[in-house]
Amino acid sequence: MPINDTAGVPSCDGALLTDLYELTMLQAYFERGMNGLAVFELFVRTLPPQRNFLVAAGLEQAIEYLTALRLRDDERDWLHRSGRFTPAFIESLADLHFSGDVLAMSEGTVCFPNEPLLQIAAPLREAQLVESRLLNLIHYQTLVASKAARCVQAAANKPVIDFGLRRAHGAEAALLSARASYLAGFAGTATVPANAWFGIPLFGTMAHSFIQVHDDELDAFEAFARAQANNTLLVDTYDTEAAARKVVALAHRLRIDGIEIRAVRIDSGDLGEHARRVRAILDAGGLRQTQIFASGNLDEYRLEALQRQGTPIDGYGVGTHVGTSADAPYLDCVYKLQEYAGRARRKRSEHKATWPGRKQVYRYVDGSGHLLHDVLTLATDQQDGMALLTPVITAGQRIRPPVPLDQARVYCKTQIEALPAALRAMNGTRPYAVTIAEPLRALTREVDRSTTRATTPDR
Amino acid sequence: MPINDTAGVPSCDGALLTDLYELTMLQAYFERGMNGLAVFELFVRTLPPQRNFLVAAGLEQAIEYLTALRLRDDERDWLHRSGRFTPAFIESLADLHFSGDVLAMSEGTVCFPNEPLLQIAAPLREAQLVESRLLNLIHYQTLVASKAARCVQAAANKPVIDFGLRRAHGAEAALLSARASYLAGFAGTATVPANAWFGIPLFGTMAHSFIQVHDDELDAFEAFARAQANNTLLVDTYDTEAAARKVVALAHRLRIDGIEIRAVRIDSGDLGEHARRVRAILDAGGLRQTQIFASGNLDEYRLEALQRQGTPIDGYGVGTHVGTSADAPYLDCVYKLQEYAGRARRKRSEHKATWPGRKQVYRYVDGSGHLLHDVLTLATDQQDGMALLTPVITAGQRIRPPVPLDQARVYCKTQIEALPAALRAMNGTRPYAVTIAEPLRALTREVDRSTTRATTPDR
C-alpha cells in the first residue's frame, strides 16, 4: 500500500481493510499464544422506528471476502513500516487465511433483531480480523435491501428502478445498492457496471441537459426518439404539460417512420397532478400505450401516497432515498463474541448486553407458509421449526456455488409475501415475535454467574 | 467487465462507472454530430436544516478520475455485448479522454448553496459522461466533511477520531470518509488503509471481544497493556467503575515494569456520568495522566452536550453518525448544464430552476479575514472579492500537483475559524448571505425570454 498522500481512490480490498484495533488485538493474542476457536455472530440489535423487518443481504460478498483473505506483500510491508507490530507477529501472518466455518441466513431472508445473520467459528485471530469488513459488507446491503423492500411494497405492482449512483456514498455503495435493491424486488438499475458485474437489468432515460443543449425542446425529443428505439422523454425541463403536447405531435410524425414514444418521465413538481394531466394529454392524443415514469426525491412514503391516489404512473425511479436509506441511514448492526475455547461469552454493557453462545434461529409458519414466530435458541437445542442458519463455508471452503441473484430475488419475494400484512405496511406495528428459548436463557444466567465470579475479586 | 452474476465486490473505476442515460445521450449526440463545448457546474441547491455551511471536499479524487478517464477494452466489449449501441458510436469512444478545463473550489473551502464547487468546460460527450461519478465523489466527501466539521466544533479542542468503517456504506465510503473527516479537523481514523493511502494518523483501542476471550477482565487488561505501549483499555464490558478500579490496581503493578496505562475507553451507558466517576477513581488512584476516551453512538449534538457539562473526557471516537452523515445523509447536490456552444442554458423545472451561464463566486471578508458575504456572478463579471473558483485542469492536464492533505486540513481550519460564530453553532441560524449579482440576474431573464420563444410554438 503506497502512501498516495491525497490523490486517487484507494482499492477496497485486502486483509488490512480493517480497524487498527483488530490488528492491535491480534498482536496481543499472538504474544499470549491465544488462538482458540472463537464464535462470533453478526446481528442487528434493534430496528429503526421506521422498519418492521429486515432483509438479509450481502452474504455472497462476505463469502468472497472470507475465502480470498490473504495478506498481500505490500500490506506486510506496511505493517513493518508502521512501527506498531513486532517482526515475529508480522511473520506469523504470512500464512493468514480463513480456515473456519460459517453459517448464515440466505440472502433475501426476512429477519429480525437479535437473530444472527452470520455465525463465524474460526481460530481467534481470523475471526477477529474480519469483523470490520464483514460488518461493512453485510450492514450496508441489509440496510438497502430492507429499505428497497418497502419501496417495492409501496409501489404495488409498478416497477421501481434504482437511480442511486450519484448520491450513494461512493462507488462501492452504488454498486452494492443496485444489487441489494434488485434482490429486494427492484426491476433494475441505471448504474451501468451493476449490469456488467451482477447481471442486473439496466434502465435509463435522458437528462435535462439533453433537452438544454438543443435550442428547441421538440427538436431534442425527436433526436432522442430517433436514436433510441426504447426511448423515454423527459418532459419537465420547462413546462410539463406543454412538453406532453409536443410529444403527442411528435409521436404522430414519427409513427410514419415506425418509431414509437415508449414513455415520458416527470421529475419535478406535484408528480401526481402532472401525471394526471400528462395522461389526459397523451390519451387524448392517441398515445394510450405511452407510459408515464416518475422520479425526483421519491421514497416509499411518497410512492405509497401516489399509489393511494390512483395516480396514473407506470414506473418509478428511486435514487438517493434507497441508496442512503435516508430515513434510517444505519442499522445497529454488531459482530459479537459468543463463545471462546468452548465457553460461552457475553457482553453486559448497559443497553448493549448480548445473548451468549452459539445460536440457531427457528422459524415457524402456518399451513400456507405465513410467518408465525421465530425462536432464538442454542445451536444444540434442536427444534422442529425451519432452521434459518445453514452452512456456507466449512473449514475455509465455500461449500456451494454462489446463489444466482435472480434466484435469491425470487426467494426474497416469497419471504416478503409470507410476512403478516401489518409488517409489510409503511407505518410501525406490533413487533414480530422472536422468542428467546429457555436453554438460551439458562445459559445466559450461567454465564452471568461465572463472569460475576471472575470479575468480583476486585470489588 | 465479466458478468459475475452475484459474487464479489466490483471494481470501482472505469469510464462506464456512470448512469445508463449518460451513454444513451452520448449515442444520440454522436448521431447528430453534437460535441460542442459544454459548461456544467456542480453545486448544492439547498442546505439540510441541520447545516449552516458546507465544506468542499473530494476534489483530488475528482481530478484523478477525470485525468485517468479512458474506455477499457473490457468496457468496450460490454458496450458491444449490451446490444444498445451502434458499432460506429462504440468505435468513436476509442480515443475517449477528458480534454476540457476544470475550475474548482479548493478542498476545505467553506461554501454555500448555489455556489459551484466544480465547473467543467469540455466537449459535450466528455462533460456529460462524467456527471454521475463526479457527483458521487464530490457529494459524499463534501457531505462527510461538512458533518465532521460540526463534530470538531462541538468537541472544542478535544481530538475526535473516525471509527466509521463498519457502518460506512461500503469500503470506498469508509476510506473517503476517513479522508474527508480528517480534512475537516478530525485527529485521525481507525481505518487502516486510510493511513496507507492518505497518510492519515491511525488510532485504535480494543474491542469487547478482547476482554471476553480472557476468563478475567483484569487479566485481559494486563495482557493488552504489556503488548501495547500505547494502550487504551476498554472498561465497560461488565461494570465500568469496577473496571476502573482494576485499572488503578494494575497500573501500580505495571509501573514497576515501566508500563503506563495511557487511557481508558467508555463505550456505553451515560458517558458523562461514567466519565466523572471513572475520573474520580483514576485520580484517587494516582492516575491523573491516564486519559478518558469515549465512544458509542456519538454525534455533534452529544459531543456538545458532554462538553457543555464539562465532562472529563479527553477524546472522542465518532463512527456511524459521521460516516453516514446520519442526521442528513445526502445533500441536494446536482451537476447542471450552464452553457452549450456559447449560449447560456437554464433548467426551469418547478423548485429546481438553476442560474444559467458560466459563473464565479467572489468572497468578501473583513479586515481580520472574517467572512462577510459571497457574490455569485458571471465569470465575465470581474469583481474585487476573492475568486473561489480557480483552475485545476486545463486542456485535460492537471496544472498543479495534488494539495497535500495536511495542507488542505490547515486551510480548512482557517476557513472555519473565519466563519461568523452563529454559523459555527449546532443549531440553525440566519443563512449566510450569498448575493446574486445583477449581471447573472440579467442573463437569467434573457435566457428565459429566448427559451420561452424556442418552446412556445407548440402552445
Interface residues (C-beta under 8 A of the other chain):
Chain A: M1 P2 I3 N4 D5 T6 A7 G8 V9 P10 C12 D13 G14 L16 L17 T18 D19 L20 Y21 E22 L23 T24 M25 Q27 A28 Y29 E31 R32 M34 G36 A38 F40 E60 Q61 I63 E64 Y65 W78 S82 L124 Q128 E131 S132 R133 L135 N136 L137 H139 Y140 L143 F163 L165 R166 R167 A168 H169 G170 A171 E172 A173 A174 L175 L176 S177 R179 A190 T191 V192 P193 A194 N195 A196 W197 F198 G199 L202 F203 G204 T205 M206 A207 H208 S209 F210 Q212 V213 D215 D216 E217 L218 A223 F224 R226 A227 Q228 D236 T237 Y238 D239 A242 R245 K246 A249 D267 S268 G269 T320 G323 T324 S325 A326 P329 Y330 L331 C333 Y335 K336 L337 Y340 A341 R343 R345 R346 K347 R348 S349 E350 H351 K352 P402 V403 P404 L405 A408 T451 A454 T455 P457 D458 R459
Chain B: M1 P2 I3 N4 D5 T6 A7 G8 V9 P10 C12 D13 G14 L16 L17 T18 D19 L20 Y21 E22 L23 T24 M25 Q27 A28 Y29 E31 R32 M34 G36 A38 F40 E60 Q61 I63 E64 Y65 W78 S82 L124 Q128 E131 S132 R133 L135 N136 L137 H139 Y140 L143 F163 L165 R166 R167 A168 H169 G170 A171 E172 A173 A174 L175 L176 S177 R179 A190 T191 V192 P193 A194 N195 A196 W197 F198 G199 L202 F203 G204 T205 M206 A207 H208 S209 F210 Q212 V213 D215 D216 E217 L218 A223 F224 R226 A227 Q228 D236 T237 Y238 D239 A242 R245 K246 A249 D267 S268 G269 T320 G323 T324 S325 A326 P329 Y330 L331 C333 Y335 K336 L337 Y340 A341 R343 R345 R346 K347 R348 S349 E350 H351 K352 P402 V403 P404 L405 A408 T451 A454 T455 P457 D458 R459
